Amino acid sequence: MSLLKIKLSFSGGIELLFDNIKQKSVEIPSSINPPNSTTMKDLISWMKDNLLKERPELFMSGDTV
């Protein structure tokens, strides 16, 4: 399985939801939902499940940011 290296930057107050982290480098699978390639929607959902520290309702509502 290959990995995608992604640099995330948080600003405008959203960093407060991510434990005051302004930048973070992550590696995620290139295919979160095999056999499809990882999409931005997959990345956002992964961020919610793995990085978000508080108030998920302020980050996502259903499938939208």
All heavy atoms as TSV, in Angstrom:
chain	resi	resn	atom	element	x	y	z
A	1	MET	N	N	0.849	-1.177	0.000
A	1	MET	CA	C	0.000	0.000	0.000
A	1	MET	C	C	0.891	1.235	0.000
A	1	MET	O	O	1.816	1.355	0.782
A	1	MET	CB	C	-0.891	-0.012	1.247
A	1	MET	CG	C	-1.626	1.263	1.441
A	1	MET	SD	S	-2.500	1.520	3.013
A	1	MET	CE	C	-2.628	-0.032	3.772
A	2	SER	N	N	0.593	2.168	-0.881
A	2	SER	CA	C	1.374	3.398	-0.906
A	2	SER	C	C	0.703	4.449	-0.027
A	2	SER	O	O	-0.490	4.386	0.258
A	2	SER	CB	C	1.532	3.901	-2.337
A	2	SER	OG	O	0.275	4.168	-2.905
A	3	LEU	N	N	1.505	5.400	0.384
A	3	LEU	CA	C	1.021	6.465	1.263
A	3	LEU	C	C	1.101	7.815	0.574
A	3	LEU	O	O	1.989	8.051	-0.249
A	3	LEU	CB	C	1.859	6.511	2.544
A	3	LEU	CG	C	1.789	5.286	3.444
A	3	LEU	CD1	C	2.771	5.422	4.598
A	3	LEU	CD2	C	0.389	5.080	3.977
A	4	LEU	N	N	0.178	8.685	0.912
A	4	LEU	CA	C	0.204	10.074	0.466
A	4	LEU	C	C	0.762	10.915	1.598
A	4	LEU	O	O	0.279	10.834	2.727
A	4	LEU	CB	C	-1.208	10.567	0.131
A	4	LEU	CG	C	-1.950	9.870	-0.990
A	4	LEU	CD1	C	-3.390	10.376	-1.052
A	4	LEU	CD2	C	-1.248	10.100	-2.308
A	5	LYS	N	N	1.770	11.711	1.311
A	5	LYS	CA	C	2.315	12.639	2.302
A	5	LYS	C	C	1.653	13.985	2.070
A	5	LYS	O	O	1.731	14.542	0.979
A	5	LYS	CB	C	3.824	12.757	2.150
A	5	LYS	CG	C	4.547	11.479	2.447
A	5	LYS	CD	C	6.034	11.622	2.260
A	5	LYS	CE	C	6.705	10.285	2.505
A	5	LYS	NZ	N	8.158	10.374	2.391
A	6	ILE	N	N	0.979	14.479	3.104
A	6	ILE	CA	C	0.201	15.711	2.985
A	6	ILE	C	C	0.580	16.667	4.106
A	6	ILE	O	O	0.689	16.256	5.265
A	6	ILE	CB	C	-1.314	15.411	3.042
A	6	ILE	CG1	C	-1.690	14.460	1.908
A	6	ILE	CG2	C	-2.137	16.684	2.991
A	6	ILE	CD1	C	-3.092	13.946	1.965
A	7	LYS	N	N	0.759	17.931	3.756
A	7	LYS	CA	C	1.011	18.969	4.756
A	7	LYS	C	C	-0.283	19.758	4.930
A	7	LYS	O	O	-0.793	20.352	3.983
A	7	LYS	CB	C	2.132	19.892	4.295
A	7	LYS	CG	C	2.468	20.954	5.300
A	7	LYS	CD	C	3.615	21.824	4.812
A	7	LYS	CE	C	3.901	22.922	5.800
A	7	LYS	NZ	N	4.959	23.815	5.283
A	8	LEU	N	N	-0.824	19.730	6.142
A	8	LEU	CA	C	-2.059	20.434	6.459
A	8	LEU	C	C	-1.728	21.743	7.170
A	8	LEU	O	O	-0.852	21.771	8.028
A	8	LEU	CB	C	-2.937	19.573	7.373
A	8	LEU	CG	C	-3.303	18.188	6.846
A	8	LEU	CD1	C	-3.936	17.361	7.949
A	8	LEU	CD2	C	-4.242	18.312	5.669
A	9	SER	N	N	-2.425	22.810	6.820
A	9	SER	CA	C	-2.260	24.106	7.485
A	9	SER	C	C	-3.619	24.556	7.991
A	9	SER	O	O	-4.601	24.536	7.248
A	9	SER	CB	C	-1.698	25.147	6.512
A	9	SER	OG	O	-0.427	24.783	6.066
A	10	PHE	N	N	-3.660	24.962	9.248
A	10	PHE	CA	C	-4.913	25.410	9.866
A	10	PHE	C	C	-4.772	26.872	10.258
A	10	PHE	O	O	-3.788	27.265	10.887
A	10	PHE	CB	C	-5.217	24.581	11.119
A	10	PHE	CG	C	-5.288	23.101	10.861
A	10	PHE	CD1	C	-4.309	22.251	11.332
A	10	PHE	CD2	C	-6.340	22.556	10.142
A	10	PHE	CE1	C	-4.373	20.883	11.113
A	10	PHE	CE2	C	-6.409	21.192	9.906
A	10	PHE	CZ	C	-5.426	20.351	10.394
A	11	SER	N	N	-5.770	27.682	9.917
A	11	SER	CA	C	-5.760	29.103	10.292
A	11	SER	C	C	-7.193	29.606	10.360
A	11	SER	O	O	-8.137	28.870	10.105
A	11	SER	CB	C	-4.952	29.918	9.278
A	11	SER	OG	O	-5.554	29.848	7.999
A	12	GLY	N	N	-7.357	30.854	10.713
A	12	GLY	CA	C	-8.683	31.454	10.770
A	12	GLY	C	C	-9.528	30.950	11.922
A	12	GLY	O	O	-10.747	31.056	11.884
A	13	GLY	N	N	-8.889	30.370	12.924
A	13	GLY	CA	C	-9.613	29.882	14.087
A	13	GLY	C	C	-9.831	28.385	14.086
A	13	GLY	O	O	-10.085	27.793	15.136
A	14	ILE	N	N	-9.745	27.739	12.923
A	14	ILE	CA	C	-9.982	26.294	12.882
A	14	ILE	C	C	-8.906	25.513	13.626
A	14	ILE	O	O	-9.137	24.404	14.090
A	14	ILE	CB	C	-10.143	25.788	11.435
A	14	ILE	CG1	C	-10.838	24.428	11.448
A	14	ILE	CG2	C	-8.811	25.718	10.720
A	14	ILE	CD1	C	-11.428	24.020	10.148
A	15	GLU	N	N	-7.730	26.123	13.794
A	15	GLU	CA	C	-6.667	25.441	14.532
A	15	GLU	C	C	-7.085	25.153	15.970
A	15	GLU	O	O	-6.576	24.226	16.599
A	15	GLU	CB	C	-5.349	26.244	14.488
A	15	GLU	CG	C	-5.368	27.543	15.236
A	15	GLU	CD	C	-5.922	28.723	14.442
A	15	GLU	OE1	O	-6.439	28.550	13.330
A	15	GLU	OE2	O	-5.833	29.841	14.968
A	16	LEU	N	N	-8.030	25.917	16.495
A	16	LEU	CA	C	-8.524	25.684	17.853
A	16	LEU	C	C	-9.205	24.325	17.980
A	16	LEU	O	O	-9.187	23.711	19.040
A	16	LEU	CB	C	-9.499	26.787	18.266
A	16	LEU	CG	C	-8.908	28.199	18.306
A	16	LEU	CD1	C	-10.007	29.226	18.557
A	16	LEU	CD2	C	-7.812	28.302	19.332
A	17	LEU	N	N	-9.787	23.852	16.884
A	17	LEU	CA	C	-10.434	22.539	16.885
A	17	LEU	C	C	-9.422	21.405	16.799
A	17	LEU	O	O	-9.745	20.257	17.086
A	17	LEU	CB	C	-11.417	22.433	15.717
A	17	LEU	CG	C	-12.525	23.480	15.647
A	17	LEU	CD1	C	-13.374	23.254	14.420
A	17	LEU	CD2	C	-13.355	23.485	16.906
A	18	PHE	N	N	-8.206	21.750	16.383
A	18	PHE	CA	C	-7.152	20.754	16.194
A	18	PHE	C	C	-6.028	20.939	17.200
A	18	PHE	O	O	-4.852	20.828	16.864
A	18	PHE	CB	C	-6.620	20.817	14.753
A	18	PHE	CG	C	-7.615	20.332	13.737
A	18	PHE	CD1	C	-8.512	21.205	13.152
A	18	PHE	CD2	C	-7.679	18.999	13.402
A	18	PHE	CE1	C	-9.443	20.760	12.224
A	18	PHE	CE2	C	-8.606	18.530	12.467
A	18	PHE	CZ	C	-9.495	19.428	11.883
A	19	ASP	N	N	-6.401	21.231	18.446
A	19	ASP	CA	C	-5.446	21.334	19.545
A	19	ASP	C	C	-4.406	22.432	19.328
A	19	ASP	O	O	-3.243	22.290	19.686
A	19	ASP	CB	C	-4.770	19.978	19.769
A	19	ASP	CG	C	-4.334	19.756	21.201
A	19	ASP	OD1	O	-4.880	20.418	22.101
A	19	ASP	OD2	O	-3.441	18.910	21.420
A	20	ASN	N	N	-4.839	23.540	18.718
A	20	ASN	CA	C	-3.994	24.715	18.456
A	20	ASN	C	C	-2.785	24.418	17.579
A	20	ASN	O	O	-1.786	25.131	17.634
A	20	ASN	CB	C	-3.549	25.378	19.763
A	20	ASN	CG	C	-4.697	26.087	20.437
A	20	ASN	OD1	O	-5.495	26.752	19.785
A	20	ASN	ND2	N	-4.804	25.937	21.741
A	21	ILE	N	N	-2.876	23.382	16.766
A	21	ILE	CA	C	-1.799	23.061	15.825
A	21	ILE	C	C	-2.060	23.828	14.534
A	21	ILE	O	O	-3.138	23.733	13.964
A	21	ILE	CB	C	-1.735	21.545	15.558
A	21	ILE	CG1	C	-1.357	20.816	16.837
A	21	ILE	CG2	C	-0.771	21.229	14.433
A	21	ILE	CD1	C	-1.451	19.307	16.740
A	22	LYS	N	N	-1.064	24.601	14.091
A	22	LYS	CA	C	-1.223	25.390	12.872
A	22	LYS	C	C	-0.789	24.632	11.623
A	22	LYS	O	O	-1.297	24.888	10.545
A	22	LYS	CB	C	-0.468	26.702	12.993
A	22	LYS	CG	C	-1.087	27.604	14.044
A	22	LYS	CD	C	-0.579	29.012	13.922
A	22	LYS	CE	C	-1.214	29.881	14.978
A	22	LYS	NZ	N	-2.314	30.643	14.480
A	23	GLN	N	N	0.185	23.722	11.765
A	23	GLN	CA	C	0.627	22.913	10.638
A	23	GLN	C	C	0.897	21.495	11.110
A	23	GLN	O	O	1.368	21.283	12.219
A	23	GLN	CB	C	1.894	23.476	10.005
A	23	GLN	CG	C	1.670	24.792	9.315
A	23	GLN	CD	C	2.900	25.222	8.524
A	23	GLN	OE1	O	3.969	24.652	8.654
A	23	GLN	NE2	N	2.714	26.232	7.693
A	24	LYS	N	N	0.591	20.549	10.234
A	24	LYS	CA	C	0.824	19.146	10.570
A	24	LYS	C	C	1.074	18.388	9.275
A	24	LYS	O	O	0.355	18.560	8.301
A	24	LYS	CB	C	-0.380	18.556	11.291
A	24	LYS	CG	C	-0.211	17.102	11.654
A	24	LYS	CD	C	-0.930	16.788	12.916
A	24	LYS	CE	C	-0.718	15.363	13.341
A	24	LYS	NZ	N	0.392	15.174	14.213
A	25	SER	N	N	2.090	17.566	9.279
A	25	SER	CA	C	2.354	16.671	8.155
A	25	SER	C	C	1.805	15.295	8.507
A	25	SER	O	O	2.022	14.799	9.605
A	25	SER	CB	C	3.850	16.583	7.889
A	25	SER	OG	O	4.318	17.836	7.438
A	26	VAL	N	N	1.075	14.711	7.578
A	26	VAL	CA	C	0.477	13.395	7.807
A	26	VAL	C	C	0.752	12.500	6.606
A	26	VAL	O	O	1.025	12.978	5.501
A	26	VAL	CB	C	-1.048	13.478	8.056
A	26	VAL	CG1	C	-1.360	14.274	9.301
A	26	VAL	CG2	C	-1.782	14.055	6.866
A	27	GLU	N	N	0.679	11.212	6.833
A	27	GLU	CA	C	0.732	10.219	5.768
A	27	GLU	C	C	-0.528	9.383	5.870
A	27	GLU	O	O	-0.825	8.815	6.926
A	27	GLU	CB	C	1.969	9.345	5.909
A	27	GLU	CG	C	3.258	10.081	5.657
A	27	GLU	CD	C	4.473	9.174	5.692
A	27	GLU	OE1	O	4.327	7.947	5.880
A	27	GLU	OE2	O	5.574	9.702	5.525
A	28	ILE	N	N	-1.273	9.342	4.783
A	28	ILE	CA	C	-2.507	8.563	4.762
A	28	ILE	C	C	-2.443	7.581	3.595
A	28	ILE	O	O	-1.708	7.809	2.626
A	28	ILE	CB	C	-3.760	9.457	4.662
A	28	ILE	CG1	C	-3.785	10.227	3.353
A	28	ILE	CG2	C	-3.848	10.408	5.838
A	28	ILE	CD1	C	-5.082	10.937	3.088
A	29	PRO	N	N	-3.192	6.500	3.666
A	29	PRO	CA	C	-3.197	5.539	2.560
A	29	PRO	C	C	-3.674	6.206	1.262
A	29	PRO	O	O	-4.579	7.044	1.281
A	29	PRO	CB	C	-4.185	4.470	3.005
A	29	PRO	CG	C	-4.290	4.615	4.486
A	29	PRO	CD	C	-4.044	6.062	4.774
A	30	SER	N	N	-3.071	5.819	0.164
A	30	SER	CA	C	-3.483	6.381	-1.128
A	30	SER	C	C	-4.859	5.876	-1.546
A	30	SER	O	O	-5.475	6.409	-2.457
A	30	SER	CB	C	-2.452	6.066	-2.205
A	30	SER	OG	O	-2.320	4.673	-2.356
A	31	SER	N	N	-5.337	4.858	-0.842
A	31	SER	CA	C	-6.670	4.326	-1.102
A	31	SER	C	C	-7.340	3.993	0.227
A	31	SER	O	O	-7.217	2.879	0.729
A	31	SER	CB	C	-6.582	3.091	-1.997
A	31	SER	OG	O	-7.870	2.638	-2.311
A	32	ILE	N	N	-8.031	4.967	0.803
A	32	ILE	CA	C	-8.744	4.755	2.065
A	32	ILE	C	C	-9.940	3.831	1.851
A	32	ILE	O	O	-10.270	3.013	2.694
A	32	ILE	CB	C	-9.184	6.108	2.674
A	32	ILE	CG1	C	-7.950	6.880	3.161
A	32	ILE	CG2	C	-10.160	5.901	3.824
A	32	ILE	CD1	C	-8.246	8.265	3.690
A	33	ASN	N	N	-10.587	3.978	0.699
A	33	ASN	CA	C	-11.739	3.142	0.347
A	33	ASN	C	C	-11.417	2.346	-0.914
A	33	ASN	O	O	-11.851	2.697	-2.002
A	33	ASN	CB	C	-12.990	4.004	0.104
A	33	ASN	CG	C	-13.433	4.732	1.333
A	33	ASN	OD1	O	-13.516	4.139	2.386
A	33	ASN	ND2	N	-13.723	6.011	1.207
A	34	PRO	N	N	-10.620	1.269	-0.768
A	34	PRO	CA	C	-10.239	0.490	-1.962
A	34	PRO	C	C	-11.462	0.030	-2.730
A	34	PRO	O	O	-12.495	-0.245	-2.127
A	34	PRO	CB	C	-9.486	-0.703	-1.381
A	34	PRO	CG	C	-9.045	-0.264	-0.034
A	34	PRO	CD	C	-10.079	0.708	0.450
A	35	PRO	N	N	-11.409	-0.065	-4.026
A	35	PRO	CA	C	-10.257	0.167	-4.892
A	35	PRO	C	C	-10.125	1.617	-5.346
A	35	PRO	O	O	-9.283	1.923	-6.172
A	35	PRO	CB	C	-10.543	-0.755	-6.078
A	35	PRO	CG	C	-12.030	-0.689	-6.219
A	35	PRO	CD	C	-12.551	-0.588	-4.784
A	36	ASN	N	N	-10.940	2.510	-4.838
A	36	ASN	CA	C	-10.909	3.906	-5.271
A	36	ASN	C	C	-9.728	4.652	-4.656
A	36	ASN	O	O	-9.325	4.370	-3.533
A	36	ASN	CB	C	-12.214	4.612	-4.879
A	36	ASN	CG	C	-13.429	3.937	-5.469
A	36	ASN	OD1	O	-13.397	3.483	-6.597
A	36	ASN	ND2	N	-14.494	3.857	-4.707
A	37	SER	N	N	-9.214	5.627	-5.386
A	37	SER	CA	C	-8.158	6.483	-4.852
A	37	SER	C	C	-8.731	7.400	-3.785
A	37	SER	O	O	-9.927	7.714	-3.791
A	37	SER	CB	C	-7.558	7.337	-5.971
A	37	SER	OG	O	-6.957	6.525	-6.936
A	38	THR	N	N	-7.881	7.837	-2.875
A	38	THR	CA	C	-8.308	8.749	-1.812
A	38	THR	C	C	-8.703	10.091	-2.416
A	38	THR	O	O	-7.999	10.643	-3.251
A	38	THR	CB	C	-7.180	8.931	-0.784
A	38	THR	OG1	O	-6.959	7.675	-0.150
A	38	THR	CG2	C	-7.535	9.952	0.273
A	39	THR	N	N	-9.837	10.605	-1.985
A	39	THR	CA	C	-10.336	11.895	-2.457
A	39	THR	C	C	-10.237	12.931	-1.338
A	39	THR	O	O	-9.946	12.587	-0.184
A	39	THR	CB	C	-11.811	11.782	-2.891
A	39	THR	OG1	O	-12.593	11.436	-1.736
A	39	THR	CG2	C	-12.005	10.733	-3.976
A	40	MET	N	N	-10.521	14.180	-1.657
A	40	MET	CA	C	-10.549	15.233	-0.653
A	40	MET	C	C	-11.606	14.921	0.407
A	40	MET	O	O	-11.385	15.143	1.598
A	40	MET	CB	C	-10.827	16.589	-1.302
A	40	MET	CG	C	-10.771	17.735	-0.333
A	40	MET	SD	S	-9.142	17.945	0.396
A	40	MET	CE	C	-8.378	18.933	-0.838
A	41	LYS	N	N	-12.726	14.375	-0.017
A	41	LYS	CA	C	-13.781	13.976	0.925
A	41	LYS	C	C	-13.250	12.937	1.914
A	41	LYS	O	O	-13.514	13.022	3.112
A	41	LYS	CB	C	-14.980	13.423	0.151
A	41	LYS	CG	C	-16.136	12.998	1.005
A	41	LYS	CD	C	-17.275	12.494	0.131
A	41	LYS	CE	C	-18.410	11.984	0.964
A	41	LYS	NZ	N	-19.516	11.495	0.135
A	42	ASP	N	N	-12.477	11.975	1.412
A	42	ASP	CA	C	-11.866	10.962	2.283
A	42	ASP	C	C	-10.892	11.604	3.264
A	42	ASP	O	O	-10.853	11.245	4.439
A	42	ASP	CB	C	-11.119	9.906	1.465
A	42	ASP	CG	C	-12.018	9.087	0.566
A	42	ASP	OD1	O	-13.192	8.857	0.938
A	42	ASP	OD2	O	-11.552	8.677	-0.516
A	43	LEU	N	N	-10.088	12.556	2.774
A	43	LEU	CA	C	-9.117	13.233	3.625
A	43	LEU	C	C	-9.813	13.996	4.749
A	43	LEU	O	O	-9.416	13.915	5.910
A	43	LEU	CB	C	-8.250	14.191	2.811
A	43	LEU	CG	C	-7.309	15.084	3.617
A	43	LEU	CD1	C	-6.300	14.267	4.411
A	43	LEU	CD2	C	-6.612	16.088	2.714
A	44	ILE	N	N	-10.865	14.715	4.421
A	44	ILE	CA	C	-11.577	15.491	5.436
A	44	ILE	C	C	-12.198	14.578	6.487
A	44	ILE	O	O	-12.125	14.845	7.681
A	44	ILE	CB	C	-12.626	16.409	4.774
A	44	ILE	CG1	C	-11.903	17.498	3.974
A	44	ILE	CG2	C	-13.566	17.025	5.806
A	44	ILE	CD1	C	-12.792	18.313	3.078
A	45	SER	N	N	-12.764	13.483	6.048
A	45	SER	CA	C	-13.331	12.516	6.990
A	45	SER	C	C	-12.230	11.910	7.858
A	45	SER	O	O	-12.404	11.728	9.072
A	45	SER	CB	C	-14.077	11.425	6.216
A	45	SER	OG	O	-14.638	10.506	7.089
A	46	TRP	N	N	-11.079	11.604	7.258
A	46	TRP	CA	C	-9.940	11.067	8.002
A	46	TRP	C	C	-9.458	12.083	9.044
A	46	TRP	O	O	-9.159	11.721	10.175
A	46	TRP	CB	C	-8.810	10.708	7.040
A	46	TRP	CG	C	-7.636	10.093	7.708
A	46	TRP	CD1	C	-7.429	8.769	7.948
A	46	TRP	CD2	C	-6.511	10.776	8.264
A	46	TRP	NE1	N	-6.235	8.593	8.612
A	46	TRP	CE2	C	-5.655	9.808	8.820
A	46	TRP	CE3	C	-6.134	12.109	8.342
A	46	TRP	CZ2	C	-4.449	10.137	9.440
A	46	TRP	CZ3	C	-4.940	12.442	8.962
A	46	TRP	CH2	C	-4.119	11.457	9.500
A	47	MET	N	N	-9.398	13.354	8.657
A	47	MET	CA	C	-8.991	14.405	9.599
A	47	MET	C	C	-9.952	14.463	10.781
A	47	MET	O	O	-9.524	14.573	11.929
A	47	MET	CB	C	-8.950	15.765	8.891
A	47	MET	CG	C	-7.819	15.905	7.908
A	47	MET	SD	S	-7.961	17.367	6.853
A	47	MET	CE	C	-8.122	18.673	8.051
A	48	LYS	N	N	-11.240	14.368	10.504
A	48	LYS	CA	C	-12.238	14.391	11.572
A	48	LYS	C	C	-12.040	13.211	12.523
A	48	LYS	O	O	-12.072	13.376	13.741
A	48	LYS	CB	C	-13.645	14.348	10.983
A	48	LYS	CG	C	-14.742	14.321	12.021
A	48	LYS	CD	C	-16.097	14.182	11.369
A	48	LYS	CE	C	-17.149	13.931	12.418
A	48	LYS	NZ	N	-18.301	13.237	11.888
A	49	ASP	N	N	-11.808	12.035	11.979
A	49	ASP	CA	C	-11.676	10.834	12.800
A	49	ASP	C	C	-10.335	10.725	13.528
A	49	ASP	O	O	-10.265	10.116	14.591
A	49	ASP	CB	C	-11.862	9.580	11.938
A	49	ASP	CG	C	-13.266	9.457	11.382
A	49	ASP	OD1	O	-14.195	10.095	11.922
A	49	ASP	OD2	O	-13.441	8.724	10.387
A	50	ASN	N	N	-9.269	11.314	12.973
A	50	ASN	CA	C	-7.930	11.089	13.505
A	50	ASN	C	C	-7.238	12.308	14.107
A	50	ASN	O	O	-6.313	12.135	14.892
A	50	ASN	CB	C	-7.033	10.503	12.412
A	50	ASN	CG	C	-7.492	9.141	11.985
A	50	ASN	OD1	O	-7.245	8.166	12.676
A	50	ASN	ND2	N	-8.198	9.072	10.886
A	51	LEU	N	N	-7.653	13.511	13.739
A	51	LEU	CA	C	-6.939	14.701	14.204
A	51	LEU	C	C	-7.793	15.666	15.021
A	51	LEU	O	O	-7.279	16.359	15.897
A	51	LEU	CB	C	-6.346	15.476	13.014
A	51	LEU	CG	C	-5.364	14.726	12.131
A	51	LEU	CD1	C	-4.943	15.607	10.961
A	51	LEU	CD2	C	-4.158	14.275	12.928
A	52	LEU	N	N	-9.067	15.721	14.718
A	52	LEU	CA	C	-9.960	16.673	15.374
A	52	LEU	C	C	-10.056	16.394	16.865
A	52	LEU	O	O	-10.269	15.245	17.271
A	52	LEU	CB	C	-11.347	16.584	14.733
A	52	LEU	CG	C	-12.359	17.646	15.119
A	52	LEU	CD1	C	-11.915	19.024	14.640
A	52	LEU	CD2	C	-13.708	17.310	14.526
A	53	LYS	N	N	-9.889	17.424	17.683
A	53	LYS	CA	C	-9.873	17.241	19.133
A	53	LYS	C	C	-11.175	17.660	19.813
A	53	LYS	O	O	-11.500	17.167	20.877
A	53	LYS	CB	C	-8.717	18.040	19.760
A	53	LYS	CG	C	-7.351	17.601	19.278
A	53	LYS	CD	C	-7.088	16.164	19.661
A	53	LYS	CE	C	-5.698	15.752	19.208
A	53	LYS	NZ	N	-5.487	14.339	19.290
A	54	GLU	N	N	-11.914	18.592	19.206
A	54	GLU	CA	C	-13.159	19.033	19.844
A	54	GLU	C	C	-14.117	19.621	18.824
A	54	GLU	O	O	-13.729	19.979	17.725
A	54	GLU	CB	C	-12.869	20.058	20.938
A	54	GLU	CG	C	-12.147	21.306	20.456
A	54	GLU	CD	C	-11.821	22.247	21.591
A	54	GLU	OE1	O	-10.819	22.026	22.269
A	54	GLU	OE2	O	-12.607	23.188	21.772
A	55	ARG	N	N	-15.370	19.698	19.205
A	55	ARG	CA	C	-16.447	20.337	18.454
A	55	ARG	C	C	-16.552	19.913	16.985
A	55	ARG	O	O	-16.464	20.727	16.068
A	55	ARG	CB	C	-16.322	21.858	18.542
A	55	ARG	CG	C	-16.185	22.477	19.912
A	55	ARG	CD	C	-17.468	22.602	20.708
A	55	ARG	NE	N	-18.564	23.237	20.045
A	55	ARG	CZ	C	-18.878	24.527	20.125
A	55	ARG	NH1	N	-18.156	25.333	20.862
A	55	ARG	NH2	N	-19.922	25.007	19.494
A	56	PRO	N	N	-16.730	18.610	16.732
A	56	PRO	CA	C	-16.810	18.144	15.339
A	56	PRO	C	C	-17.930	18.813	14.549
A	56	PRO	O	O	-17.834	18.952	13.335
A	56	PRO	CB	C	-17.036	16.639	15.471
A	56	PRO	CG	C	-17.513	16.424	16.859
A	56	PRO	CD	C	-16.941	17.537	17.687
A	57	GLU	N	N	-18.975	19.262	15.233
A	57	GLU	CA	C	-20.084	19.922	14.531
A	57	GLU	C	C	-19.659	21.257	13.922
A	57	GLU	O	O	-20.302	21.760	12.998
A	57	GLU	CB	C	-21.291	20.117	15.468
A	57	GLU	CG	C	-21.101	21.156	16.552
A	57	GLU	CD	C	-20.362	20.667	17.794
A	57	GLU	OE1	O	-19.887	19.529	17.820
A	57	GLU	OE2	O	-20.291	21.462	18.751
A	58	LEU	N	N	-18.568	21.849	14.421
A	58	LEU	CA	C	-18.066	23.083	13.831
A	58	LEU	C	C	-17.163	22.814	12.625
A	58	LEU	O	O	-16.917	23.702	11.829
A	58	LEU	CB	C	-17.284	23.897	14.857
A	58	LEU	CG	C	-18.090	24.464	16.025
A	58	LEU	CD1	C	-17.188	25.218	16.993
A	58	LEU	CD2	C	-19.198	25.365	15.508
A	59	PHE	N	N	-16.682	21.583	12.509
A	59	PHE	CA	C	-15.800	21.232	11.396
A	59	PHE	C	C	-16.570	20.641	10.222
A	59	PHE	O	O	-16.354	21.007	9.089
A	59	PHE	CB	C	-14.734	20.245	11.872
A	59	PHE	CG	C	-13.760	19.838	10.806
A	59	PHE	CD1	C	-12.920	20.771	10.219
A	59	PHE	CD2	C	-13.667	18.515	10.383
A	59	PHE	CE1	C	-12.020	20.395	9.217
A	59	PHE	CE2	C	-12.769	18.142	9.412
A	59	PHE	CZ	C	-11.943	19.088	8.830
A	60	MET	N	N	-17.500	19.727	10.523
A	60	MET	CA	C	-18.285	19.079	9.477
A	60	MET	C	C	-19.755	19.042	9.854
A	60	MET	O	O	-20.102	18.893	11.007
A	60	MET	CB	C	-17.816	17.624	9.261
A	60	MET	CG	C	-16.525	17.470	8.534
A	60	MET	SD	S	-16.134	15.727	8.255
A	60	MET	CE	C	-17.254	15.310	6.952
A	61	SER	N	N	-20.575	19.161	8.825
A	61	SER	CA	C	-22.012	18.969	8.978
A	61	SER	C	C	-22.433	18.003	7.882
A	61	SER	O	O	-22.477	18.374	6.702
A	61	SER	CB	C	-22.749	20.298	8.852
A	61	SER	OG	O	-24.135	20.099	8.928
A	62	GLY	N	N	-22.691	16.769	8.252
A	62	GLY	CA	C	-22.961	15.749	7.229
A	62	GLY	C	C	-21.704	15.473	6.430
A	62	GLY	O	O	-20.670	15.160	6.974
A	63	ASP	N	N	-21.791	15.674	5.120
A	63	ASP	CA	C	-20.635	15.476	4.233
A	63	ASP	C	C	-19.966	16.781	3.816
A	63	ASP	O	O	-19.143	16.793	2.910
A	63	ASP	CB	C	-21.062	14.723	2.980
A	63	ASP	CG	C	-21.302	13.259	3.235
A	63	ASP	OD1	O	-20.862	12.765	4.293
A	63	ASP	OD2	O	-21.926	12.588	2.386
A	64	THR	N	N	-20.327	17.890	4.447
A	64	THR	CA	C	-19.761	19.185	4.046
A	64	THR	C	C	-18.946	19.803	5.181
A	64	THR	O	O	-19.146	19.489	6.336
A	64	THR	CB	C	-20.868	20.174	3.628
A	64	THR	OG1	O	-21.720	20.421	4.743
A	64	THR	CG2	C	-21.670	19.646	2.481
A	65	VAL	N	N	-18.029	20.666	4.782
A	65	VAL	CA	C	-17.180	21.356	5.754
A	65	VAL	C	C	-17.787	22.706	6.037
A	65	VAL	O	O	-18.293	23.378	5.196
A	65	VAL	CB	C	-15.757	21.533	5.186
A	65	VAL	CG1	C	-14.886	22.295	6.163
A	65	VAL	CG2	C	-15.146	20.192	4.881
